[in-house]
Amino acid sequence: MEQPLALDPAGRDIHGESALLRERGPATRVVLPGDIAAWAVTGHALLKTLLTDDRVNKDPKNWGVWQRGEITPDMWIYTWVAVNNMFTAAGSDHRRLRKLITPAFTGRRIEALRPTIQKIADGLLDDMAASSDGTADLRSAYAHPLPMQVICHLFGLPEKLQPRMALLVERVFDTTIEDAASNFAELQQMLGDLIALKRAEPADDMTSVLIATRDDDGTRLSEAELTDTLLLIISAGFETTVNLIGNATRALLEHPDQRKQVTADGAGRWGDVIEETLRWEPSVAHLPMRYAVEDIELPDGQVIPKGDAILAAYAAAGREPALHGDDADAFDIDRAKKEHLAFGYGVHFCVGAPLARLEADVALTALFARFPELALGDGELTPVESFISNGSQRIPVALNGA
Ligand code: HEM
């Protein structure tokens, strides 16, 4: 049997690795940071099948390694599995936890946020325009603060806590981290403080809504569910969108003809840019974790044994030649079929997809209108240190042309 492929904890070559994974077939064994064994599913069709298969779920009690107590708080993965929210729940528990927040994220509710997002974008662009030498790091000046400010606005996180929260969330995605336990503890402490603040002074924000929410049977979220739901939405809600805005900007700056086309075609084209970016350079390259509740025989005859972990390899699926043709590796906003799984599929499909798309639409439209000559500046585009999060640590730009 082929040796499992070890994924680079620092995610230095996610697409090179994805190509190797795809060569091994639609599902193959991998080793994740910390010597964690899993099955990476790269085939688009197989992934959709398994994401909707009742024999696969996200509750870690189905994971042999978890049952044996081998996952400890110092490991990066602890924050991803030892939490009590919809991300790690199955069946009726998942439905209960998800139902509490979905009404706040409907397309109509989210669209109502457009003026707020526009104002945030305009403020950040004003600050960039005031930069003395005409250069900026697009990630730290724009792609990062925009979703951060939106999520903090939604959840009422006080401004003075935002930089620390941003750092802690970044570390959740850092799969080279050595002190995951202290990061997790501090995150929980900070969210506990936020809950205490909103209990004392409820406000017009989602934290206050979640505190007050009751299930149909009149019970409230448990304290752990409340903290971990906030943890999930705040972290899922911003780091991913940072990458979407950053990756889309980078893609357009690296493809000047397509950028010209978008500018010429007007507002209607930003949707194509966003969907093609999600397919080509998805914000979440790999998503841990799912588990086989029973032995699962795959179409190629391999069997995923009960209790094994399954990793959704969204980056590899997005560039599958069988679906997207021989030019699957090319960024092409005119491609007819941009189908992707960047927001997942099935019952765990991203709750925040409409918000992420809206933020990216506002951010990109405003950015390219304000700086029509925007160009990549000097310096490397180093990937963030993660095999999960897929973006650049810095995106140096020249605001008024190279
Ligand atoms: C470009 C931006 C985003 C991307 C690429 C993204 C991607 C994803 C993915 C891949 C999943 C997991 C699907 C799975 O289980 O395999 C997910 C779940 C989730 N996302 Fe997003 N997300 C983004 C933005 C957001 C935003 C803005 C929010 C909220 C403010 C959000 C909230 C959530 C939540 C709550 C879940 C868990 C859903 C569940 O388990 O039922 N996400 N997202």
Residues whose N, C-alpha, C, O or C-beta is under 5 A from the ligand:
A	BS01	HEM	M86 F87 R98 I233 A236 G237 T240 T241 L244 S283 V284 L287 A312 L341 A342 F343 G344 V347 H348 F349 C350 V351 G352 A353 L355 A356
